[in-house]
């Protein structure tokens, strides 16, 4: 079976993360997805802290400045 990763780029999306990420993680687990990576684009809304506290299984990549998608 191939190894699959889900990469979620975002900027200032704490509310969307809180609302939608649980479903993404559920689907990932059901389908044997290897990892979920959240790529932060220099958010200022606490998104990184939210991910680290509430979703410790998600790998967080923090970019130092917002350079767009």
Predicted model as a PDB file, atoms N, CA, C, CB and O in Angstrom, pLDDT in the B-factor column:
MODEL        1                                                                  
ATOM      1  N   UNK A   1       0.846  -1.174   0.000  1.00 63.00           N  
ATOM      2  CA  UNK A   1       0.000   0.000   0.000  1.00 63.00           C  
ATOM      3  C   UNK A   1       0.897   1.246   0.000  1.00 63.00           C  
ATOM      4  CB  UNK A   1      -0.966  -0.006   1.228  1.00 63.00           C  
ATOM      5  O   UNK A   1       1.859   1.309   0.766  1.00 63.00           O  
ATOM      6  N   UNK A   2       0.593   2.236  -0.851  1.00 72.00           N  
ATOM      7  CA  UNK A   2       1.418   3.448  -0.877  1.00 72.00           C  
ATOM      8  C   UNK A   2       1.250   4.263   0.404  1.00 72.00           C  
ATOM      9  CB  UNK A   2       1.058   4.309  -2.095  1.00 72.00           C  
ATOM     10  O   UNK A   2       0.202   4.233   1.049  1.00 72.00           O  
ATOM     11  N   UNK A   3       2.293   4.980   0.749  1.00 81.00           N  
ATOM     12  CA  UNK A   3       2.223   5.873   1.903  1.00 81.00           C  
ATOM     13  C   UNK A   3       1.724   7.224   1.425  1.00 81.00           C  
ATOM     14  CB  UNK A   3       3.610   6.004   2.613  1.00 81.00           C  
ATOM     15  O   UNK A   3       2.247   7.785   0.462  1.00 81.00           O  
ATOM     16  N   UNK A   4       0.721   7.736   2.093  1.00 88.00           N  
ATOM     17  CA  UNK A   4       0.092   8.991   1.689  1.00 88.00           C  
ATOM     18  C   UNK A   4       0.153   9.987   2.837  1.00 88.00           C  
ATOM     19  CB  UNK A   4      -1.372   8.759   1.250  1.00 88.00           C  
ATOM     20  O   UNK A   4      -0.082   9.638   3.994  1.00 88.00           O  
ATOM     21  N   UNK A   5       0.471  11.229   2.500  1.00 92.00           N  
ATOM     22  CA  UNK A   5       0.467  12.327   3.465  1.00 92.00           C  
ATOM     23  C   UNK A   5      -0.576  13.344   3.023  1.00 92.00           C  
ATOM     24  CB  UNK A   5       1.882  12.987   3.587  1.00 92.00           C  
ATOM     25  O   UNK A   5      -0.804  13.542   1.830  1.00 92.00           O  
ATOM     26  N   UNK A   6      -1.194  13.976   3.987  1.00 95.00           N  
ATOM     27  CA  UNK A   6      -2.099  15.094   3.715  1.00 95.00           C  
ATOM     28  C   UNK A   6      -1.385  16.355   4.176  1.00 95.00           C  
ATOM     29  CB  UNK A   6      -3.501  14.918   4.441  1.00 95.00           C  
ATOM     30  O   UNK A   6      -0.963  16.445   5.329  1.00 95.00           O  
ATOM     31  N   UNK A   7      -1.248  17.330   3.284  1.00 95.00           N  
ATOM     32  CA  UNK A   7      -0.609  18.602   3.611  1.00 95.00           C  
ATOM     33  C   UNK A   7      -1.679  19.690   3.536  1.00 95.00           C  
ATOM     34  CB  UNK A   7       0.594  18.912   2.639  1.00 95.00           C  
ATOM     35  O   UNK A   7      -2.355  19.843   2.519  1.00 95.00           O  
ATOM     36  N   UNK A   8      -1.821  20.442   4.626  1.00 96.00           N  
ATOM     37  CA  UNK A   8      -2.832  21.499   4.714  1.00 96.00           C  
ATOM     38  C   UNK A   8      -2.119  22.839   4.875  1.00 96.00           C  
ATOM     39  CB  UNK A   8      -3.822  21.244   5.904  1.00 96.00           C  
ATOM     40  O   UNK A   8      -1.671  23.164   5.975  1.00 96.00           O  
ATOM     41  N   UNK A   9      -2.004  23.621   3.805  1.00 95.00           N  
ATOM     42  CA  UNK A   9      -1.459  24.975   3.944  1.00 95.00           C  
ATOM     43  C   UNK A   9      -2.540  25.900   4.495  1.00 95.00           C  
ATOM     44  CB  UNK A   9      -0.924  25.507   2.579  1.00 95.00           C  
ATOM     45  O   UNK A   9      -3.706  25.783   4.115  1.00 95.00           O  
ATOM     46  N   UNK A  10      -2.170  26.810   5.379  1.00 95.00           N  
ATOM     47  CA  UNK A  10      -3.179  27.718   5.938  1.00 95.00           C  
ATOM     48  C   UNK A  10      -2.541  28.993   6.452  1.00 95.00           C  
ATOM     49  CB  UNK A  10      -3.953  27.034   7.065  1.00 95.00           C  
ATOM     50  O   UNK A  10      -1.329  29.073   6.653  1.00 95.00           O  
ATOM     51  N   UNK A  11      -3.390  29.985   6.658  1.00 96.00           N  
ATOM     52  CA  UNK A  11      -3.005  31.252   7.276  1.00 96.00           C  
ATOM     53  C   UNK A  11      -4.190  31.754   8.086  1.00 96.00           C  
ATOM     54  CB  UNK A  11      -2.562  32.309   6.201  1.00 96.00           C  
ATOM     55  O   UNK A  11      -5.292  31.903   7.557  1.00 96.00           O  
ATOM     56  N   UNK A  12      -3.966  32.012   9.361  1.00 96.00           N  
ATOM     57  CA  UNK A  12      -4.993  32.523  10.272  1.00 96.00           C  
ATOM     58  C   UNK A  12      -6.313  31.771  10.131  1.00 96.00           C  
ATOM     59  CB  UNK A  12      -5.220  34.005  10.022  1.00 96.00           C  
ATOM     60  O   UNK A  12      -7.346  32.355   9.804  1.00 96.00           O  
ATOM     61  N   UNK A  13      -6.258  30.481  10.380  1.00 96.00           N  
ATOM     62  CA  UNK A  13      -7.431  29.633  10.184  1.00 96.00           C  
ATOM     63  C   UNK A  13      -7.799  28.822  11.415  1.00 96.00           C  
ATOM     64  CB  UNK A  13      -7.198  28.707   9.033  1.00 96.00           C  
ATOM     65  O   UNK A  13      -8.278  27.695  11.287  1.00 96.00           O  
ATOM     66  N   UNK A  14      -7.585  29.371  12.599  1.00 97.00           N  
ATOM     67  CA  UNK A  14      -7.846  28.618  13.828  1.00 97.00           C  
ATOM     68  C   UNK A  14      -9.273  28.081  13.894  1.00 97.00           C  
ATOM     69  CB  UNK A  14      -7.578  29.493  15.036  1.00 97.00           C  
ATOM     70  O   UNK A  14      -9.480  26.924  14.260  1.00 97.00           O  
ATOM     71  N   UNK A  15     -10.243  28.894  13.550  1.00 97.00           N  
ATOM     72  CA  UNK A  15     -11.640  28.440  13.626  1.00 97.00           C  
ATOM     73  C   UNK A  15     -11.922  27.320  12.620  1.00 97.00           C  
ATOM     74  CB  UNK A  15     -12.597  29.618  13.375  1.00 97.00           C  
ATOM     75  O   UNK A  15     -12.615  26.356  12.945  1.00 97.00           O  
ATOM     76  N   UNK A  16     -11.396  27.442  11.417  1.00 97.00           N  
ATOM     77  CA  UNK A  16     -11.587  26.394  10.405  1.00 97.00           C  
ATOM     78  C   UNK A  16     -10.870  25.111  10.814  1.00 97.00           C  
ATOM     79  CB  UNK A  16     -11.075  26.870   9.028  1.00 97.00           C  
ATOM     80  O   UNK A  16     -11.385  24.012  10.606  1.00 97.00           O  
ATOM     81  N   UNK A  17      -9.684  25.254  11.396  1.00 97.00           N  
ATOM     82  CA  UNK A  17      -8.944  24.087  11.870  1.00 97.00           C  
ATOM     83  C   UNK A  17      -9.748  23.368  12.944  1.00 97.00           C  
ATOM     84  CB  UNK A  17      -7.557  24.497  12.414  1.00 97.00           C  
ATOM     85  O   UNK A  17      -9.920  22.150  12.896  1.00 97.00           O  
ATOM     86  N   UNK A  18     -10.231  24.127  13.902  1.00 97.00           N  
ATOM     87  CA  UNK A  18     -11.002  23.544  15.000  1.00 97.00           C  
ATOM     88  C   UNK A  18     -12.257  22.834  14.481  1.00 97.00           C  
ATOM     89  CB  UNK A  18     -11.391  24.634  16.011  1.00 97.00           C  
ATOM     90  O   UNK A  18     -12.637  21.778  14.988  1.00 97.00           O  
ATOM     91  N   UNK A  19     -12.887  23.418  13.478  1.00 98.00           N  
ATOM     92  CA  UNK A  19     -14.133  22.864  12.943  1.00 98.00           C  
ATOM     93  C   UNK A  19     -13.902  21.645  12.042  1.00 98.00           C  
ATOM     94  CB  UNK A  19     -14.876  23.935  12.166  1.00 98.00           C  
ATOM     95  O   UNK A  19     -14.632  20.659  12.146  1.00 98.00           O  
ATOM     96  N   UNK A  20     -12.903  21.698  11.166  1.00 97.00           N  
ATOM     97  CA  UNK A  20     -12.774  20.689  10.113  1.00 97.00           C  
ATOM     98  C   UNK A  20     -11.681  19.643  10.323  1.00 97.00           C  
ATOM     99  CB  UNK A  20     -12.527  21.368   8.836  1.00 97.00           C  
ATOM    100  O   UNK A  20     -11.791  18.533   9.801  1.00 97.00           O  
ATOM    101  N   UNK A  21     -10.641  19.967  11.067  1.00 97.00           N  
ATOM    102  CA  UNK A  21      -9.536  19.029  11.211  1.00 97.00           C  
ATOM    103  C   UNK A  21      -9.933  17.703  11.871  1.00 97.00           C  
ATOM    104  CB  UNK A  21      -8.444  19.671  12.007  1.00 97.00           C  
ATOM    105  O   UNK A  21      -9.405  16.667  11.469  1.00 97.00           O  
ATOM    106  N   UNK A  22     -10.831  17.679  12.857  1.00 97.00           N  
ATOM    107  CA  UNK A  22     -11.221  16.372  13.406  1.00 97.00           C  
ATOM    108  C   UNK A  22     -11.753  15.405  12.343  1.00 97.00           C  
ATOM    109  CB  UNK A  22     -12.274  16.565  14.476  1.00 97.00           C  
ATOM    110  O   UNK A  22     -11.464  14.209  12.395  1.00 97.00           O  
ATOM    111  N   UNK A  23     -12.520  15.913  11.388  1.00 96.00           N  
ATOM    112  CA  UNK A  23     -13.021  15.040  10.325  1.00 96.00           C  
ATOM    113  C   UNK A  23     -11.902  14.578   9.406  1.00 96.00           C  
ATOM    114  CB  UNK A  23     -14.092  15.756   9.513  1.00 96.00           C  
ATOM    115  O   UNK A  23     -11.890  13.426   8.971  1.00 96.00           O  
ATOM    116  N   UNK A  24     -10.963  15.467   9.109  1.00 95.00           N  
ATOM    117  CA  UNK A  24      -9.821  15.086   8.271  1.00 95.00           C  
ATOM    118  C   UNK A  24      -9.024  13.980   8.958  1.00 95.00           C  
ATOM    119  CB  UNK A  24      -8.910  16.315   7.983  1.00 95.00           C  
ATOM    120  O   UNK A  24      -8.637  13.005   8.314  1.00 95.00           O  
ATOM    121  N   UNK A  25      -8.778  14.124  10.250  1.00 95.00           N  
ATOM    122  CA  UNK A  25      -8.018  13.119  10.991  1.00 95.00           C  
ATOM    123  C   UNK A  25      -8.761  11.787  11.049  1.00 95.00           C  
ATOM    124  CB  UNK A  25      -7.726  13.615  12.405  1.00 95.00           C  
ATOM    125  O   UNK A  25      -8.144  10.725  10.960  1.00 95.00           O  
ATOM    126  N   UNK A  26     -10.069  11.843  11.198  1.00 94.00           N  
ATOM    127  CA  UNK A  26     -10.880  10.620  11.224  1.00 94.00           C  
ATOM    128  C   UNK A  26     -10.773   9.887   9.888  1.00 94.00           C  
ATOM    129  CB  UNK A  26     -12.363  10.952  11.538  1.00 94.00           C  
ATOM    130  O   UNK A  26     -10.555   8.676   9.856  1.00 94.00           O  
ATOM    131  N   UNK A  27     -10.924  10.612   8.801  1.00 92.00           N  
ATOM    132  CA  UNK A  27     -10.833  10.012   7.471  1.00 92.00           C  
ATOM    133  C   UNK A  27      -9.417   9.479   7.225  1.00 92.00           C  
ATOM    134  CB  UNK A  27     -11.220  11.043   6.382  1.00 92.00           C  
ATOM    135  O   UNK A  27      -9.244   8.406   6.647  1.00 92.00           O  
ATOM    136  N   UNK A  28      -8.415  10.233   7.663  1.00 91.00           N  
ATOM    137  CA  UNK A  28      -7.030   9.794   7.497  1.00 91.00           C  
ATOM    138  C   UNK A  28      -6.797   8.472   8.222  1.00 91.00           C  
ATOM    139  CB  UNK A  28      -6.056  10.866   8.018  1.00 91.00           C  
ATOM    140  O   UNK A  28      -6.177   7.562   7.672  1.00 91.00           O  
ATOM    141  N   UNK A  29      -7.286   8.365   9.440  1.00 91.00           N  
ATOM    142  CA  UNK A  29      -7.105   7.134  10.219  1.00 91.00           C  
ATOM    143  C   UNK A  29      -7.824   5.968   9.561  1.00 91.00           C  
ATOM    144  CB  UNK A  29      -7.614   7.322  11.657  1.00 91.00           C  
ATOM    145  O   UNK A  29      -7.270   4.874   9.448  1.00 91.00           O  
ATOM    146  N   UNK A  30      -9.053   6.200   9.127  1.00 91.00           N  
ATOM    147  CA  UNK A  30      -9.839   5.135   8.490  1.00 91.00           C  
ATOM    148  C   UNK A  30      -9.189   4.637   7.206  1.00 91.00           C  
ATOM    149  CB  UNK A  30     -11.248   5.628   8.191  1.00 91.00           C  
ATOM    150  O   UNK A  30      -9.357   3.476   6.834  1.00 91.00           O  
ATOM    151  N   UNK A  31      -8.445   5.512   6.527  1.00 89.00           N  
ATOM    152  CA  UNK A  31      -7.850   5.162   5.242  1.00 89.00           C  
ATOM    153  C   UNK A  31      -6.343   4.936   5.312  1.00 89.00           C  
ATOM    154  CB  UNK A  31      -8.144   6.238   4.246  1.00 89.00           C  
ATOM    155  O   UNK A  31      -5.660   4.906   4.288  1.00 89.00           O  
ATOM    156  N   UNK A  32      -5.837   4.780   6.529  1.00 87.00           N  
ATOM    157  CA  UNK A  32      -4.428   4.460   6.752  1.00 87.00           C  
ATOM    158  C   UNK A  32      -3.473   5.492   6.152  1.00 87.00           C  
ATOM    159  CB  UNK A  32      -4.121   3.104   6.178  1.00 87.00           C  
ATOM    160  O   UNK A  32      -2.408   5.148   5.640  1.00 87.00           O  
ATOM    161  N   UNK A  33      -3.877   6.771   6.224  1.00 84.00           N  
ATOM    162  CA  UNK A  33      -3.005   7.858   5.796  1.00 84.00           C  
ATOM    163  C   UNK A  33      -1.858   7.940   6.803  1.00 84.00           C  
ATOM    164  CB  UNK A  33      -3.789   9.228   5.694  1.00 84.00           C  
ATOM    165  O   UNK A  33      -2.087   7.893   8.012  1.00 84.00           O  
ATOM    166  N   UNK A  34      -0.642   8.061   6.314  1.00 84.00           N  
ATOM    167  CA  UNK A  34       0.533   8.009   7.180  1.00 84.00           C  
ATOM    168  C   UNK A  34       0.656   9.241   8.069  1.00 84.00           C  
ATOM    169  CB  UNK A  34       1.783   7.860   6.343  1.00 84.00           C  
ATOM    170  O   UNK A  34       0.959   9.119   9.256  1.00 84.00           O  
ATOM    171  N   UNK A  35       0.423  10.434   7.503  1.00 94.00           N  
ATOM    172  CA  UNK A  35       0.623  11.635   8.300  1.00 94.00           C  
ATOM    173  C   UNK A  35      -0.230  12.790   7.787  1.00 94.00           C  
ATOM    174  CB  UNK A  35       2.094  12.029   8.298  1.00 94.00           C  
ATOM    175  O   UNK A  35      -0.630  12.836   6.624  1.00 94.00           O  
ATOM    176  N   UNK A  36      -0.490  13.717   8.700  1.00 96.00           N  
ATOM    177  CA  UNK A  36      -1.153  14.971   8.352  1.00 96.00           C  
ATOM    178  C   UNK A  36      -0.189  16.087   8.741  1.00 96.00           C  
ATOM    179  CB  UNK A  36      -2.562  15.124   9.081  1.00 96.00           C  
ATOM    180  O   UNK A  36       0.286  16.149   9.876  1.00 96.00           O  
ATOM    181  N   UNK A  37       0.092  16.966   7.782  1.00 96.00           N  
ATOM    182  CA  UNK A  37       1.027  18.067   7.986  1.00 96.00           C  
ATOM    183  C   UNK A  37       0.268  19.374   7.800  1.00 96.00           C  
ATOM    184  CB  UNK A  37       2.244  17.975   7.003  1.00 96.00           C  
ATOM    185  O   UNK A  37      -0.392  19.571   6.780  1.00 96.00           O  
ATOM    186  N   UNK A  38       0.358  20.263   8.778  1.00 97.00           N  
ATOM    187  CA  UNK A  38      -0.238  21.594   8.670  1.00 97.00           C  
ATOM    188  C   UNK A  38       0.902  22.581   8.443  1.00 97.00           C  
ATOM    189  CB  UNK A  38      -1.079  21.966   9.958  1.00 97.00           C  
ATOM    190  O   UNK A  38       1.829  22.657   9.249  1.00 97.00           O  
ATOM    191  N   UNK A  39       0.835  23.329   7.359  1.00 96.00           N  
ATOM    192  CA  UNK A  39       1.884  24.285   7.007  1.00 96.00           C  
ATOM    193  C   UNK A  39       1.379  25.705   7.263  1.00 96.00           C  
ATOM    194  CB  UNK A  39       2.319  24.113   5.519  1.00 96.00           C  
ATOM    195  O   UNK A  39       0.582  26.245   6.495  1.00 96.00           O  
ATOM    196  N   UNK A  40       1.857  26.292   8.350  1.00 96.00           N  
ATOM    197  CA  UNK A  40       1.429  27.620   8.769  1.00 96.00           C  
ATOM    198  C   UNK A  40       2.203  28.702   8.022  1.00 96.00           C  
ATOM    199  CB  UNK A  40       1.609  27.786  10.279  1.00 96.00           C  
ATOM    200  O   UNK A  40       3.426  28.631   7.899  1.00 96.00           O  
ATOM    201  N   UNK A  41       1.487  29.695   7.531  1.00 95.00           N  
ATOM    202  CA  UNK A  41       2.095  30.788   6.765  1.00 95.00           C  
ATOM    203  C   UNK A  41       2.151  32.071   7.600  1.00 95.00           C  
ATOM    204  CB  UNK A  41       1.305  31.037   5.461  1.00 95.00           C  
ATOM    205  O   UNK A  41       1.617  33.109   7.209  1.00 95.00           O  
ATOM    206  N   UNK A  42       2.817  31.971   8.771  1.00 95.00           N  
ATOM    207  CA  UNK A  42       3.015  33.100   9.690  1.00 95.00           C  
ATOM    208  C   UNK A  42       1.704  33.641  10.251  1.00 95.00           C  
ATOM    209  CB  UNK A  42       3.758  34.214   8.985  1.00 95.00           C  
ATOM    210  O   UNK A  42       1.471  34.850  10.250  1.00 95.00           O  
ATOM    211  N   UNK A  43       0.855  32.743  10.726  1.00 96.00           N  
ATOM    212  CA  UNK A  43      -0.426  33.151  11.311  1.00 96.00           C  
ATOM    213  C   UNK A  43      -0.232  33.925  12.600  1.00 96.00           C  
ATOM    214  CB  UNK A  43      -1.301  31.936  11.571  1.00 96.00           C  
ATOM    215  O   UNK A  43       0.771  33.770  13.296  1.00 96.00           O  
ATOM    216  N   UNK A  44      -1.220  34.768  12.907  1.00 96.00           N  
ATOM    217  CA  UNK A  44      -1.177  35.549  14.148  1.00 96.00           C  
ATOM    218  C   UNK A  44      -2.412  35.298  15.008  1.00 96.00           C  
ATOM    219  CB  UNK A  44      -1.058  37.042  13.832  1.00 96.00           C  
ATOM    220  O   UNK A  44      -2.669  36.045  15.951  1.00 96.00           O  
ATOM    221  N   UNK A  45      -3.174  34.257  14.693  1.00 97.00           N  
ATOM    222  CA  UNK A  45      -4.433  34.009  15.395  1.00 97.00           C  
ATOM    223  C   UNK A  45      -4.383  32.843  16.373  1.00 97.00           C  
ATOM    224  CB  UNK A  45      -5.510  33.760  14.403  1.00 97.00           C  
ATOM    225  O   UNK A  45      -5.427  32.386  16.838  1.00 97.00           O  
ATOM    226  N   UNK A  46      -3.197  32.357  16.691  1.00 96.00           N  
ATOM    227  CA  UNK A  46      -3.078  31.251  17.637  1.00 96.00           C  
ATOM    228  C   UNK A  46      -3.249  29.877  17.010  1.00 96.00           C  
ATOM    229  CB  UNK A  46      -4.080  31.416  18.717  1.00 96.00           C  
ATOM    230  O   UNK A  46      -3.383  28.885  17.726  1.00 96.00           O  
ATOM    231  N   UNK A  47      -3.245  29.803  15.697  1.00 96.00           N  
ATOM    232  CA  UNK A  47      -3.432  28.529  14.996  1.00 96.00           C  
ATOM    233  C   UNK A  47      -2.379  27.491  15.397  1.00 96.00           C  
ATOM    234  CB  UNK A  47      -3.386  28.753  13.486  1.00 96.00           C  
ATOM    235  O   UNK A  47      -2.708  26.329  15.636  1.00 96.00           O  
ATOM    236  N   UNK A  48      -1.129  27.910  15.468  1.00 97.00           N  
ATOM    237  CA  UNK A  48      -0.043  26.977  15.780  1.00 97.00           C  
ATOM    238  C   UNK A  48      -0.228  26.400  17.180  1.00 97.00           C  
ATOM    239  CB  UNK A  48       1.330  27.680  15.667  1.00 97.00           C  
ATOM    240  O   UNK A  48      -0.111  25.190  17.372  1.00 97.00           O  
ATOM    241  N   UNK A  49      -0.513  27.249  18.147  1.00 97.00           N  
ATOM    242  CA  UNK A  49      -0.746  26.778  19.507  1.00 97.00           C  
ATOM    243  C   UNK A  49      -1.925  25.823  19.576  1.00 97.00           C  
ATOM    244  CB  UNK A  49      -0.979  27.953  20.436  1.00 97.00           C  
ATOM    245  O   UNK A  49      -1.867  24.807  20.268  1.00 97.00           O  
ATOM    246  N   UNK A  50      -2.991  26.147  18.862  1.00 97.00           N  
ATOM    247  CA  UNK A  50      -4.168  25.281  18.812  1.00 97.00           C  
ATOM    248  C   UNK A  50      -3.788  23.906  18.284  1.00 97.00           C  
ATOM    249  CB  UNK A  50      -5.269  25.907  17.935  1.00 97.00           C  
ATOM    250  O   UNK A  50      -4.153  22.888  18.872  1.00 97.00           O  
ATOM    251  N   UNK A  51      -3.062  23.876  17.185  1.00 97.00           N  
ATOM    252  CA  UNK A  51      -2.654  22.590  16.610  1.00 97.00           C  
ATOM    253  C   UNK A  51      -1.792  21.796  17.577  1.00 97.00           C  
ATOM    254  CB  UNK A  51      -1.898  22.808  15.303  1.00 97.00           C  
ATOM    255  O   UNK A  51      -2.018  20.602  17.773  1.00 97.00           O  
ATOM    256  N   UNK A  52      -0.813  22.442  18.179  1.00 96.00           N  
ATOM    257  CA  UNK A  52       0.102  21.744  19.075  1.00 96.00           C  
ATOM    258  C   UNK A  52      -0.600  21.228  20.328  1.00 96.00           C  
ATOM    259  CB  UNK A  52       1.241  22.659  19.468  1.00 96.00           C  
ATOM    260  O   UNK A  52      -0.255  20.161  20.836  1.00 96.00           O  
ATOM    261  N   UNK A  53      -1.584  21.978  20.830  1.00 97.00           N  
ATOM    262  CA  UNK A  53      -2.287  21.578  22.045  1.00 97.00           C  
ATOM    263  C   UNK A  53      -3.391  20.561  21.784  1.00 97.00           C  
ATOM    264  CB  UNK A  53      -2.870  22.790  22.718  1.00 97.00           C  
ATOM    265  O   UNK A  53      -3.495  19.564  22.498  1.00 97.00           O  
ATOM    266  N   UNK A  54      -4.214  20.804  20.768  1.00 97.00           N  
ATOM    267  CA  UNK A  54      -5.400  19.973  20.552  1.00 97.00           C  
ATOM    268  C   UNK A  54      -5.210  18.854  19.529  1.00 97.00           C  
ATOM    269  CB  UNK A  54      -6.532  20.837  20.117  1.00 97.00           C  
ATOM    270  O   UNK A  54      -5.991  17.902  19.502  1.00 97.00           O  
ATOM    271  N   UNK A  55      -4.184  18.958  18.691  1.00 97.00           N  
ATOM    272  CA  UNK A  55      -3.960  17.963  17.644  1.00 97.00           C  
ATOM    273  C   UNK A  55      -2.483  17.567  17.603  1.00 97.00           C  
ATOM    274  CB  UNK A  55      -4.414  18.509  16.266  1.00 97.00           C  
ATOM    275  O   UNK A  55      -1.800  17.836  16.615  1.00 97.00           O  
ATOM    276  N   UNK A  56      -1.986  16.932  18.663  1.00 96.00           N  
ATOM    277  CA  UNK A  56      -0.557  16.631  18.745  1.00 96.00           C  
ATOM    278  C   UNK A  56      -0.057  15.645  17.689  1.00 96.00           C  
ATOM    279  CB  UNK A  56      -0.248  16.088  20.096  1.00 96.00           C  
ATOM    280  O   UNK A  56       1.150  15.560  17.459  1.00 96.00           O  
ATOM    281  N   UNK A  57      -0.947  14.908  17.049  1.00 94.00           N  
ATOM    282  CA  UNK A  57      -0.524  13.964  16.015  1.00 94.00           C  
ATOM    283  C   UNK A  57      -0.251  14.637  14.678  1.00 94.00           C  
ATOM    284  CB  UNK A  57      -1.573  12.900  15.834  1.00 94.00           C  
ATOM    285  O   UNK A  57       0.290  14.011  13.766  1.00 94.00           O  
ATOM    286  N   UNK A  58      -0.619  15.905  14.554  1.00 97.00           N  
ATOM    287  CA  UNK A  58      -0.394  16.652  13.323  1.00 97.00           C  
ATOM    288  C   UNK A  58       0.998  17.287  13.372  1.00 97.00           C  
ATOM    289  CB  UNK A  58      -1.497  17.739  13.119  1.00 97.00           C  
ATOM    290  O   UNK A  58       1.375  17.914  14.363  1.00 97.00           O  
ATOM    291  N   UNK A  59       1.740  17.116  12.303  1.00 97.00           N  
ATOM    292  CA  UNK A  59       3.046  17.766  12.188  1.00 97.00           C  
ATOM    293  C   UNK A  59       2.822  19.207  11.751  1.00 97.00           C  
ATOM    294  CB  UNK A  59       3.978  17.008  11.177  1.00 97.00           C  
ATOM    295  O   UNK A  59       2.139  19.456  10.758  1.00 97.00           O  
ATOM    296  N   UNK A  60       3.392  20.154  12.485  1.00 97.00           N  
ATOM    297  CA  UNK A  60       3.227  21.574  12.167  1.00 97.00           C  
ATOM    298  C   UNK A  60       4.530  22.120  11.598  1.00 97.00           C  
ATOM    299  CB  UNK A  60       2.799  22.382  13.426  1.00 97.00           C  
ATOM    300  O   UNK A  60       5.589  22.001  12.215  1.00 97.00           O  
ATOM    301  N   UNK A  61       4.439  22.715  10.423  1.00 96.00           N  
ATOM    302  CA  UNK A  61       5.574  23.386   9.798  1.00 96.00           C  
ATOM    303  C   UNK A  61       5.265  24.875   9.837  1.00 96.00           C  
ATOM    304  CB  UNK A  61       5.829  22.876   8.316  1.00 96.00           C  
ATOM    305  O   UNK A  61       4.254  25.314   9.289  1.00 96.00           O  
ATOM    306  N   UNK A  62       6.124  25.652  10.479  1.00 95.00           N  
ATOM    307  CA  UNK A  62       5.905  27.095  10.616  1.00 95.00           C  
ATOM    308  C   UNK A  62       6.838  27.867   9.685  1.00 95.00           C  
ATOM    309  CB  UNK A  62       6.120  27.542  12.080  1.00 95.00           C  
ATOM    310  O   UNK A  62       8.061  27.741   9.759  1.00 95.00           O  
ATOM    311  N   UNK A  63       6.233  28.667   8.810  1.00 92.00           N  
ATOM    312  CA  UNK A  63       7.021  29.559   7.963  1.00 92.00           C  
ATOM    313  C   UNK A  63       7.155  30.890   8.689  1.00 92.00           C  
ATOM    314  CB  UNK A  63       6.362  29.745   6.548  1.00 92.00           C  
ATOM    315  O   UNK A  63       6.195  31.347   9.309  1.00 92.00           O  
ATOM    316  N   UNK A  64       8.332  31.526   8.626  1.00 90.00           N  
ATOM    317  CA  UNK A  64       8.558  32.763   9.372  1.00 90.00           C  
ATOM    318  C   UNK A  64       7.846  33.985   8.817  1.00 90.00           C  
ATOM    319  CB  UNK A  64      10.003  33.040   9.421  1.00 90.00           C  
ATOM    320  O   UNK A  64       7.692  34.981   9.523  1.00 90.00           O  
ATOM    321  N   UNK A  65       7.409  33.926   7.560  1.00 89.00           N  
ATOM    322  CA  UNK A  65       6.682  35.048   6.973  1.00 89.00           C  
ATOM    323  C   UNK A  65       5.645  34.530   6.004  1.00 89.00           C  
ATOM    324  CB  UNK A  65       7.641  36.021   6.266  1.00 89.00           C  
ATOM    325  O   UNK A  65       5.778  33.436   5.454  1.00 89.00           O  
ATOM    326  N   UNK A  66       4.610  35.324   5.799  1.00 87.00           N  
ATOM    327  CA  UNK A  66       3.542  34.952   4.886  1.00 87.00           C  
ATOM    328  C   UNK A  66       3.992  35.221   3.454  1.00 87.00           C  
ATOM    329  CB  UNK A  66       2.238  35.725   5.211  1.00 87.00           C  
ATOM    330  O   UNK A  66       4.119  36.373   3.037  1.00 87.00           O  
ATOM    331  N   UNK A  67       4.229  34.155   2.717  1.00 82.00           N  
ATOM    332  CA  UNK A  67       4.651  34.309   1.327  1.00 82.00           C  
ATOM    333  C   UNK A  67       3.600  33.760   0.376  1.00 82.00           C  
ATOM    334  CB  UNK A  67       5.990  33.609   1.093  1.00 82.00           C  
ATOM    335  O   UNK A  67       3.868  33.585  -0.812  1.00 82.00           O  
ATOM    336  N   UNK A  68       2.409  33.488   0.888  1.00 75.00           N  
ATOM    337  CA  UNK A  68       1.315  33.023   0.056  1.00 75.00           C  
ATOM    338  C   UNK A  68       1.419  31.553  -0.297  1.00 75.00           C  
ATOM    339  CB  UNK A  68       1.253  33.830  -1.190  1.00 75.00           C  
ATOM    340  O   UNK A  68       2.443  30.907  -0.073  1.00 75.00           O  
ATOM    341  N   UNK A  69       0.359  31.056  -0.842  1.00 65.00           N  
ATOM    342  CA  UNK A  69       0.286  29.650  -1.211  1.00 65.00           C  
ATOM    343  C   UNK A  69       1.112  29.416  -2.451  1.00 65.00           C  
ATOM    344  CB  UNK A  69      -1.167  29.209  -1.436  1.00 65.00           C  
ATOM    345  O   UNK A  69       1.189  28.288  -2.938  1.00 65.00           O  
TER     346      UNK A  69                                                      
ENDMDL                                                                          
END                                                                             
